[in-house]
Amino acid sequence: MLRIVSFFAITTAALMTTFPAQAVFGDTRPAELATADKELNATYADLMKQLRKEEQEKLKKAQRIWISLREADCKWASAVEPLDCMIDRTLHRTEELKGSMFWAPNGEYTSLDLQK
């Protein structure tokens, strides 16, 4: 799990060097992306804590694939504004994870949203 969280941070840093034109004075998008990544990491960690071992492995695999898709999609679809794309995709993924239904170890079929 820590590797994936670290990967999010590395990905964000890599984007800043890949798209230097985006890092202009007064541009708040890098900070917005960092905040969105933090929320995604926290949601991912909360979800992982509640999943059974076999489900954790499935989520890890899905999240790695999602990270690759997000990066490729934003480089392709948003050549002018990749940070906007990254922020949008990250926020959307956070909501997806919060709404994901799963069998909790106590046998309850639930989601993070339902547990609030």
C-alpha positions as a Python dict, from the first residue, in 0.01 Angstrom:
ca = {
    (1, 'M'): (0, 0, 0),
    (2, 'L'): (282, 239, 85),
    (3, 'R'): (433, 182, -258),
    (4, 'I'): (115, 298, -429),
    (5, 'V'): (86, 605, -206),
    (6, 'S'): (450, 688, -282),
    (7, 'F'): (381, 635, -651),
    (8, 'F'): (109, 904, -639),
    (9, 'A'): (359, 1152, -497),
    (10, 'I'): (623, 1058, -755),
    (11, 'T'): (367, 1087, -1035),
    (12, 'T'): (270, 1437, -923),
    (13, 'A'): (635, 1544, -908),
    (14, 'A'): (703, 1392, -1250),
    (15, 'L'): (417, 1585, -1405),
    (16, 'M'): (566, 1910, -1280),
    (17, 'T'): (883, 1836, -1477),
    (18, 'T'): (703, 1684, -1777),
    (19, 'F'): (477, 1985, -1818),
    (20, 'P'): (688, 2281, -1697),
    (21, 'A'): (472, 2530, -1887),
    (22, 'Q'): (197, 2450, -1639),
    (23, 'A'): (405, 2563, -1342),
    (24, 'V'): (363, 2937, -1398),
    (25, 'F'): (359, 3201, -1128),
    (26, 'G'): (28, 3206, -946),
    (27, 'D'): (-94, 2876, -1091),
    (28, 'T'): (-275, 2696, -812),
    (29, 'R'): (-326, 2374, -1006),
    (30, 'P'): (-12, 2199, -878),
    (31, 'A'): (-136, 2256, -522),
    (32, 'E'): (-487, 2143, -624),
    (33, 'L'): (-343, 1823, -769),
    (34, 'A'): (-139, 1762, -454),
    (35, 'T'): (-453, 1810, -242),
    (36, 'A'): (-656, 1580, -468),
    (37, 'D'): (-380, 1317, -451),
    (38, 'K'): (-374, 1342, -71),
    (39, 'E'): (-748, 1285, -53),
    (40, 'L'): (-723, 993, -294),
    (41, 'N'): (-440, 840, -88),
    (42, 'A'): (-641, 874, 233),
    (43, 'T'): (-951, 722, 73),
    (44, 'Y'): (-748, 437, -73),
    (45, 'A'): (-588, 367, 266),
    (46, 'D'): (-927, 373, 442),
    (47, 'L'): (-1071, 133, 189),
    (48, 'M'): (-771, -102, 204),
    (49, 'K'): (-804, -127, 584),
    (50, 'Q'): (-1157, -258, 545),
    (51, 'L'): (-1106, -509, 267),
    (52, 'R'): (-1031, -876, 297),
    (53, 'K'): (-682, -979, 188),
    (54, 'E'): (-791, -1113, -152),
    (55, 'E'): (-989, -795, -219),
    (56, 'Q'): (-690, -581, -121),
    (57, 'E'): (-483, -750, -391),
    (58, 'K'): (-753, -686, -651),
    (59, 'L'): (-775, -319, -554),
    (60, 'K'): (-395, -277, -566),
    (61, 'K'): (-390, -418, -918),
    (62, 'A'): (-685, -204, -1027),
    (63, 'Q'): (-529, 110, -878),
    (64, 'R'): (-198, 54, -1057),
    (65, 'I'): (-383, 14, -1385),
    (66, 'W'): (-592, 323, -1311),
    (67, 'I'): (-277, 530, -1246),
    (68, 'S'): (-134, 429, -1585),
    (69, 'L'): (-464, 503, -1757),
    (70, 'R'): (-493, 844, -1590),
    (71, 'E'): (-145, 946, -1699),
    (72, 'A'): (-184, 823, -2056),
    (73, 'D'): (-534, 965, -2091),
    (74, 'C'): (-434, 1308, -1964),
    (75, 'K'): (-128, 1325, -2187),
    (76, 'W'): (-339, 1231, -2489),
    (77, 'A'): (-666, 1411, -2425),
    (78, 'S'): (-538, 1728, -2267),
    (79, 'A'): (-210, 1824, -2427),
    (80, 'V'): (-277, 2190, -2341),
    (81, 'E'): (-406, 2146, -1985),
    (82, 'P'): (-281, 1812, -1847),
    (83, 'L'): (-300, 1929, -1486),
    (84, 'D'): (-670, 2007, -1518),
    (85, 'C'): (-722, 1656, -1652),
    (86, 'M'): (-517, 1501, -1370),
    (87, 'I'): (-713, 1692, -1106),
    (88, 'D'): (-1046, 1595, -1260),
    (89, 'R'): (-955, 1226, -1296),
    (90, 'T'): (-813, 1211, -942),
    (91, 'L'): (-1122, 1367, -783),
    (92, 'H'): (-1344, 1133, -983),
    (93, 'R'): (-1143, 827, -875),
    (94, 'T'): (-1169, 933, -511),
    (95, 'E'): (-1548, 942, -540),
    (96, 'E'): (-1545, 604, -717),
    (97, 'L'): (-1348, 450, -430),
    (98, 'K'): (-1573, 608, -168),
    (99, 'G'): (-1879, 462, -341),
    (100, 'S'): (-1731, 119, -408),
    (101, 'M'): (-1938, -155, -250),
    (102, 'F'): (-1747, -432, -69),
    (103, 'W'): (-1791, -710, 181),
    (104, 'A'): (-1643, -592, 508),
    (105, 'P'): (-1468, -848, 731),
    (106, 'N'): (-1773, -836, 961),
    (107, 'G'): (-1985, -969, 672),
    (108, 'E'): (-2159, -640, 599),
    (109, 'Y'): (-2199, -526, 236),
    (110, 'T'): (-2108, -160, 255),
    (111, 'S'): (-1909, 133, 115),
    (112, 'L'): (-1708, 416, 268),
    (113, 'D'): (-1994, 655, 180),
    (114, 'L'): (-2249, 439, 359),
    (115, 'Q'): (-2033, 422, 671),
    (116, 'K'): (-2043, 801, 726),
}
